[in-house]
Amino acid sequence: PRVIRECERYENWSALCFLYVQNDEVDNAALTMMNHAADAWEHTEFKSVLSRCANPENLYKAVQFYVEQHPLELNDLLCTLSKKEGVLDHSRVVVIMKRRLPLIKEYLEQVQTHDIKSVNEALNALYIEEEDYTKLNTSVSSYTNFDQLELATTLQKHELLEMRRVAGTLYNKNKRYAQALELAKTDKLYKDAMATAATSQDPELVEQLLRFFVEQEAKECFAACLFTCFELVRPDVVLELAWRHKIGRAHV
């Protein structure tokens, strides 16, 4: 302790941090590293010190410190801290980083396995902004803790077709089959429409889709839908539609 006081007096910050660590005053060591970064901060040592801090507030001070001083190292810091269960409140990190989410994308993807609503929504927003429909589809298919219908409503208006397909996936997951079917029909995703009709197990929806195909003169799709939804179609409806629209054996 006497040497610590002398190091403070003569502003020997690097030595002060070392002494704090040896004296099990890791919170003071972390604060000194942040307050006197030019002389005392070193990334690897700081990660080690921070992971042992007793005061959780120092973790969030460190996040802000890295945003301002060392943004490229922030992902590594958060990923390291997240490996210890219960050290970080991931929702709080999302709030702190709300306007800088791209900086912590790697960390968010690492902790998404916890299926936390704020993390899921942050990542989904990032994927939409980046127009990364592959990762977005994987995210919404693997994790459920977010407002699925709100996201589907947003995505169905997206200019990219593949993003609208993700909206269809969400409607199907929430058994909003009619909405998924209408979206697929509008985008001429007829294979998706048939899959939705079959999944719905609703003969009325299947019949609506069959009538839509004959109205569009999509005879091959009509035949494919009969095959896909075989158990849900009424023979009399099929015969009537085939006869009225002159769909012969070559198609059915």
C-alpha positions in Angstrom: 0.0 0.0 0.0 2.8 2.5 0.7 4.4 1.9 -2.7 0.9 2.3 -4.3 0.6 5.7 -2.6 4.0 6.7 -3.9 3.2 5.6 -7.4 0.1 7.7 -7.3 2.0 10.7 -6.1 4.6 10.4 -8.8 2.0 9.4 -11.5 3.8 6.2 -12.3 0.6 4.7 -13.8 2.0 1.5 -15.3 3.6 0.5 -12.0 0.5 1.5 -10.1 -1.7 -0.9 -12.2 0.8 -3.7 -11.6 0.7 -3.1 -7.8 -3.1 -2.9 -7.8 -3.3 -6.3 -9.5 -0.8 -7.8 -7.0 -2.9 -6.4 -4.2 -6.1 -7.8 -5.6 -7.5 -4.4 -6.3 -8.4 -5.2 -9.9 -11.2 -2.6 -10.1 -8.8 0.1 -9.3 -6.4 -1.3 -11.8 -9.0 -1.3 -14.5 -10.0 2.3 -13.8 -6.4 3.4 -13.8 -5.8 1.8 -17.2 -8.8 3.6 -18.6 -8.1 7.0 -17.0 -4.4 6.9 -18.0 -4.5 4.8 -21.2 -1.5 6.3 -22.8 0.8 5.0 -20.0 -1.1 2.1 -18.5 -3.4 0.4 -21.0 -2.5 -2.8 -22.8 -5.3 -4.8 -24.4 -4.4 -8.3 -23.3 -3.7 -7.3 -19.8 -6.8 -5.1 -19.6 -9.0 -8.1 -20.7 -7.5 -10.2 -17.9 -8.0 -7.5 -15.3 -11.6 -6.6 -16.4 -12.7 -10.2 -16.3 -11.9 -10.3 -12.6 -13.6 -7.0 -11.6 -16.1 -7.1 -8.8 -18.0 -4.0 -9.8 -20.0 -4.7 -13.0 -20.3 -1.0 -13.8 -16.6 -1.1 -14.7 -17.4 -3.5 -17.5 -19.8 -1.0 -19.1 -17.4 1.9 -18.6 -14.9 -0.3 -20.5 -17.3 -0.7 -23.4 -17.6 3.1 -23.7 -13.8 3.5 -23.3 -13.2 1.1 -26.2 -15.8 2.8 -28.4 -14.0 6.0 -28.0 -10.4 4.8 -27.8 -10.0 1.4 -29.4 -13.1 0.5 -31.4 -11.4 -2.2 -33.5 -10.6 -4.2 -30.3 -14.1 -4.0 -28.9 -15.4 -7.2 -30.4 -12.5 -9.1 -29.0 -13.1 -7.6 -25.5 -16.8 -8.5 -25.5 -16.3 -11.9 -26.9 -13.7 -12.7 -24.2 -16.0 -11.4 -21.4 -19.0 -13.2 -22.8 -17.3 -16.6 -22.4 -17.8 -16.3 -18.6 -21.4 -16.9 -17.7 -23.2 -14.0 -16.1 -20.4 -11.5 -16.4 -22.1 -9.3 -19.0 -25.7 -8.2 -19.4 -26.0 -8.6 -23.1 -29.2 -6.5 -23.3 -27.4 -3.6 -21.6 -24.5 -3.8 -24.1 -27.0 -3.6 -26.9 -28.5 -0.4 -25.4 -25.1 1.2 -24.9 -24.2 0.3 -28.5 -27.6 1.1 -30.1 -26.2 3.5 -32.7 -23.0 1.6 -33.3 -24.2 -2.0 -33.6 -22.0 -2.9 -36.6 -19.0 -2.5 -34.3 -20.1 -5.5 -32.2 -21.6 -7.7 -34.8 -19.2 -10.6 -34.1 -20.0 -10.4 -30.4 -23.7 -10.4 -31.1 -23.5 -13.4 -33.3 -21.6 -15.2 -30.6 -24.1 -14.6 -27.8 -27.2 -15.1 -30.0 -27.3 -18.7 -28.8 -28.9 -17.4 -25.6 -31.9 -16.3 -27.7 -32.2 -12.9 -26.0 -34.8 -10.6 -27.6 -32.7 -7.4 -27.8 -29.8 -9.4 -29.3 -32.0 -11.1 -31.9 -33.6 -7.8 -32.9 -30.3 -6.0 -33.1 -28.8 -8.7 -35.4 -32.0 -8.9 -37.5 -31.8 -5.1 -38.0 -28.2 -5.4 -39.0 -28.9 -8.1 -41.6 -31.7 -6.1 -43.1 -29.5 -3.0 -43.3 -26.8 -5.1 -45.0 -29.4 -6.9 -47.2 -27.9 -10.2 -46.0 -31.0 -12.3 -46.5 -29.2 -15.6 -46.0 -28.1 -14.7 -42.4 -31.5 -13.1 -41.7 -33.3 -16.3 -42.7 -31.0 -18.4 -40.6 -31.5 -16.0 -37.6 -35.3 -16.0 -37.8 -35.4 -19.8 -38.4 -33.1 -20.6 -35.4 -34.3 -18.1 -32.8 -37.8 -17.1 -31.8 -37.5 -14.5 -29.1 -38.4 -11.3 -31.1 -41.6 -9.8 -32.5 -42.0 -12.1 -35.5 -45.1 -10.6 -37.0 -43.8 -7.1 -36.7 -40.7 -8.1 -38.6 -42.7 -10.0 -41.2 -44.8 -6.8 -41.8 -41.7 -4.8 -42.3 -40.1 -7.3 -44.6 -43.1 -7.9 -46.9 -42.6 -4.3 -48.1 -38.8 -4.7 -48.7 -37.6 -4.1 -52.3 -35.6 -7.3 -52.4 -37.5 -10.5 -53.3 -35.4 -12.7 -50.9 -36.3 -10.4 -48.0 -40.0 -10.8 -48.8 -39.5 -14.6 -48.8 -38.2 -14.3 -45.2 -41.5 -12.5 -44.4 -43.3 -15.5 -45.9 -41.2 -17.8 -43.7 -42.2 -15.8 -40.6 -45.9 -15.9 -41.5 -45.8 -19.6 -42.0 -44.0 -20.1 -38.6 -46.9 -18.1 -37.0 -49.6 -20.0 -38.9 -50.6 -16.9 -40.8 -50.9 -19.1 -43.9 -53.3 -16.8 -45.8 -50.8 -13.9 -45.6 -47.9 -16.1 -46.6 -49.9 -17.4 -49.5 -50.9 -13.9 -50.8 -47.3 -12.8 -50.5 -46.0 -15.7 -52.5 -48.6 -15.3 -55.2 -47.8 -11.6 -55.5 -44.1 -12.4 -56.0 -44.9 -15.3 -58.3 -43.2 -17.7 -55.9 -45.5 -20.5 -56.9 -43.4 -23.3 -55.3 -43.5 -21.4 -52.0 -47.2 -20.9 -52.4 -47.8 -24.6 -52.9 -45.6 -25.5 -49.9 -47.6 -23.0 -47.7 -50.9 -24.4 -48.9 -49.7 -27.9 -48.1 -48.4 -26.9 -44.7 -51.6 -25.1 -43.8 -53.6 -28.4 -44.1 -56.5 -26.1 -45.1 -58.6 -27.4 -48.1 -60.1 -23.9 -48.6 -56.6 -22.3 -49.1 -55.6 -25.1 -51.4 -58.8 -24.6 -53.5 -58.1 -20.8 -53.6 -54.6 -21.5 -54.9 -55.9 -23.9 -57.6 -58.4 -21.4 -58.8 -55.6 -18.8 -58.9 -53.5 -21.0 -61.1 -56.2 -21.6 -63.6 -57.0 -17.9 -63.7 -53.3 -17.2 -64.5 -53.4 -20.0 -67.1 -50.6 -21.6 -65.2 -51.6 -25.2 -66.0 -48.3 -26.8 -65.0 -48.5 -25.1 -61.6 -52.1 -26.4 -61.3 -50.9 -29.9 -61.9 -47.9 -29.5 -59.5 -50.3 -28.1 -56.8 -52.5 -31.2 -57.2 -49.5 -33.4 -56.6 -48.2 -31.3 -53.6 -51.6 -31.0 -51.9 -53.1 -34.3 -53.0 -54.7 -35.1 -49.7 -56.4 -31.7 -49.4 -58.1 -31.4 -52.8 -61.7 -32.4 -53.5 -62.0 -34.5 -56.7 -65.1 -32.7 -57.8 -63.4 -29.3 -57.6 -60.5 -30.6 -59.6 -62.6 -32.1 -62.3 -64.8 -28.9 -62.6 -61.7 -26.6 -62.9 -60.0 -28.9 -65.4 -63.1 -29.2 -67.5 -63.9 -25.5 -67.5 -60.3 -24.4 -68.3 -59.6 -27.2 -70.7 -56.8 -28.7 -68.7 -56.2 -32.1 -70.2 -54.2 -35.2 -69.4 -51.0 -33.6 -70.6 -51.1 -31.3 -67.6 -52.8 -33.2 -64.9 
